[in-house]
Amino acid sequence: MATLRDAEDAREAYAERLRRLGAHAIIVKQVIRKKKKTFVVLALFDKKVPSDLPKELRLKRQDRSISVELVSRVAPSFHPD
């Protein structure tokens, strides 16, 4: 299970890569997995989610490896009138 800090660090580390793949918004969201609270990185795309998107984002922190789930959704970006 990822902590808020883990997810925020993963979002920051992978934000540029996700933007290059077409994500218009990248956020951290708390979800429930296997009846436990965890945090995921949510990437929103305008039309289509790229097929080569990873399922998780990996980081190394000191002596341990961290894995944060990456969730993707199609959602049009906001454009003010």
Buried (B, 14 or more C-beta within 10 A) or exposed (E): EBEEEBBBBBBEBBBEEBEEBBBBBBEBEEEEEEEEEBBBBBBBBEEEBEEEBEEEBEBEEEEEEBEBBBEBEEEEEEEEE
